[in-house]
Amino acid sequence: MKVLVLYEGARHQVQIAGTQSAGELCAKLEPLIGIAAESMTLTLGREPLCHELPLAEQGVQDRDRLTCSRHAAASSASAVLESAMQEVEACSAAQLPHQEHFTRILEQLDAISLDGLDE
């Protein structure tokens, strides 16, 4: 299928199978857009897509328009936690997340700097 991805006013048409994940689509967009795939958030309408799930399972169809945005750098513990919670919600809305997805999120949370937090 072909999807149209909008990023900062530019349109990019990408050929991809519906069985491929949003993360694989981000990898195809990386050389076109110039940002790392891990830093991308794809949305269909107002719903963010889960990087681990196939596009078809998330409702993406041929000729759909997706919006790409860049993750803001997480500078605080609450920002990292908020990002992780959004990923869980995006995945659980479509289907039960795979254990590997939870492991990646927990690794992000484990890397949070606790310096300067009050007890």
Salt bridges, closest charged atoms under 4 A:
GLU52 OE1 - HIS101 ND1 2.71
GLU52 OE2 - ARG104 NH1 2.30
GLU87 OE1 - HIS101 NE2 3.85
GLU100 OE2 - ARG104 NH2 2.49
